[in-house]
């Protein structure tokens, strides 16, 4: 199937999913888990086939800026669809589906130098797989933290908005956020460990700054978890710390790739 057909199909399905979630959010239609899951699976299938055609090449995998974004947005949608089967995270679709659609559009209309990794480099591929999964999970945590922040703020001002009426109880929202952070920390630690094992020279491969920002973000998330269990951090405090850690992590990944590939036009 052609790349353009797959892209248009994915965009259409993500648009339908977003529209249904928006109608549910406004109370116009009832939520239906089966329909939500079906649309999500179909969108992920076409999105995944698009990744197979654009990221995979005969001589390796292209993890350049926009191709990596395409993969990460797929992982975010995949993780969210799985979480939605057992957790009240449906509101996150309103942020995730448009994000996935945006990465598809950018991957088609833009170009950046290739960053090829050989299919035989199993150690490096395992590091990349753990890294992008951690980034994807923390992206979900960032959206959750934003929702939690505004939910706290509006509840403190007794403002009964659509947001407050549609979101799960505050305690559930906080519990979901910390579950995401815990899982993300485990994956990030594994990603850093595999990076230390399989990357020979951080400075020669322009990865020193990425490592520094990743370690700083890990420290922020660990401090958040310690604060949660020793000081009872929650609500807006938890949201701010989560967003701070996510910003550092995004700088580690997207910041470094943006500068190297789109500013200095350096491939690999």
N, C-alpha and C positions, 0 to 999 in steps of 0.2 A: 504493500500500500504506500502511496506517495507521501512524502513528508508534509506537503501542504494539506492534503486530505486529513492526515492524522492531526495536524495542528488545528485545523478548523473544527474537526470533530471534538477534540479536547476542549477547545474554547467554548463550543456550543454547550457541551455537557456541564462544564464548570459554571457557565452563565445560568443554565437551568437550575443547577443546585443552589447557586447564590440567590436566585429569584425566589425559589421555594422557601429557603431559610429566612429571607427578608419578609415574605408574606406571613410565615409562621411567627416571626418576631413581632410583627404588627397585629397579630391576632386574627389575620384574615383566613388562614387555613390551619387545620390540625396537623400536628407533627406525625409523621408516619415513618417508623424506623426502617421498614422494609424498602420503601421507595427511596429514602435517603441513602441507604446502603447500596441499592441497585445503581442509582445514578453515580454514586461515588466509585463503585467498582468499574463501571463502564468508562468513566472519566480517567481513572487510574490506568486502565488497560490501554486506551489510546495514547495517553501521556507516556506510558512505559514503552510502547512501540516506537513513539517519536524519539525517546531517549536512545533506544537501541539503534536507530538510524543515524542519529547525530553525534552521540558520544562514543559509540564503539566503532573502531576502524580496524582494518586488517593488521596494522602494526601497533595497535594498543588502544588505550582509552584516552579520550581528550577531556581533561579536567580544566579547561580554560574557564575564564570568569563566567561567561553566560551559559556554557554547557554545565558547569558545576551548579549554577543557580537553578537550571532546569531539573537537575537530579535532586537537589535539596528540596525544591518545592514539591516534587513527587513524593519524597520521603515524608515531608510534613503532612501532606494530605493522607498518605497511607497510614501513618501513626495515628492521626486524628480519627480516621474512619474506624480503625481498630479500637481506639479508646471509646468511641461513641457507642460501641456495642455493650459496654458495661459501666460507663461513667457519664454523668450529665455535662457533656462538653459540646453540645450541639451549637451553641452560640459562637464557637470558634470558627465554624465553617464560613461565617460572614467575612472573616479576615483571611482565611486560608485559601479559599477558592479563587477570589480575585488576585491574590498573590501568585498562585499557580498560573493563572491565565496571563498575568503580566510577564512572568519569566518565559513563557512560551512565545509571546510576541517578541520580546527582546532577543531571544535566541535565534529567531528567524530573520529579524531585520538588522541585526548588528553583527560585528565581526571583531574577534580579538585573536591574538597569536595563540596557536595550539600549545597545550601543555600535555604532551603525550606521556603516558605511563605504560610500559610494556605489560602485556597480559601474563608474562612469565614472572613478573616481580610480585610474588605473592605476599611478601612481607610488607612492601609499600602499599599494595592494594588493601591489605587488612587494616593498615593504619588509616588510609583514606576512608574506608568503609566505616570504621569506628568514628572518625572525625566528623564526617558528614551526617551520620546518625545522631551524634551528640549535638551538632549545630541545629539539626532539624528539631530535636526535642526541646532544646533551649529556645528556639524560635516560638514553639507552642507555649512554652513557659512565659515568654515575653508578652504574648498576646493575652494570656491568662492573667498576668500581673497587671496589665493595663486595665482590663475589665474589673479586676479586684480593686484597683485604686479608685476608679470612678464609682464603683458600687459602694465602697466605704464612704467616699466623699458625699455621695447623694443621700445615703442613709443617715449620716451625721446631720445633714441639713433637712431631714424629713421630707426629701423630695421623691415622691412616688412616680418615677419616670418609667418609660418602657423598658429601660435597661434593668432597673431594680425588679420590675414585675416579671421579667423573662429569665433572669439569672437564678441559679440555685441559691440556697441559703448561704450566708457569708461563711459559715464554718465549713461547708462543703467546698466552696470555692478555695478557701485557704488550704484545705486538705489536698485538693487536686494539685494546687500549685507546688506544694512541698513534695508530693509524689513525683512530679515532673522534675523538680530540681534534684532530688535524690538519684533518680535514674540517670539524669544528665551528667551528674558528677561522676558516677561509676563509669559511664561511657567515656567521659572526657579523660579520666585518669588512665583508662585502658588505651585511649588514643595517644596520650602523651608517652606512655610506656612503650608502645609499639613504635612510635616515632623515634624514641631514644635508641631502640634496638636496631631499627632498619635504615635510619638516615645516617649516613656516614659523616657528613660535614655540614652542619647547620649553616655556617657562614658562607660556604661555597655555593650552597643551594638557595641562598637568599631567604632562609627560613628563621633566622635568629629573631627578627622582630615578631614573627608569628608565634614563636615559642614563648617569648616574653609576655605577649598579650594573653596567650592561652593560660600561662601559669598565673598571671594576675587575675584573670577571670575565675580560675579555679580557687584561688585564695578567697575571692569575694563570696563565691558560693559556699565554700566551707565555713567561712565566718557567719554567713546567713544561717546555715544549719546549726552551728554552735549557738548562735544567738537565739534561735528558735527554742532550743531545748534547755538553755541555761537562763535566758532572760525573758522567754515567752514572746519573742518578736512575732508579730502578726500584722494583718491588715496593710495599711499604707507603708509601714516600715518594711515589711517583707516585700511589697511591690517594688519599692525604691531599690533595695539591695538586689533583687532579681534583675531589674532593668539595668542596673549598673554592671552586673556581671555579664549580661547578654550583650551590652554595648561593647565591652572589652573583647568579648569573643567574636563579635561581628567585625571589629577592627582587626583582630588576628587573622580572620579568614578573608573577608571581603576587602578590607582596607589594603592588605598586602597585595592581594591579587589585582586590585584596581590600579595601584601604583605601578606594579611591575608590568602588567599586560597592557593597560589602556593609556598610561602616561609614558612609560619607557619602551613600550612595545617589545617586551622581552618574552619569548616563548620558551619552550623546553621540550 
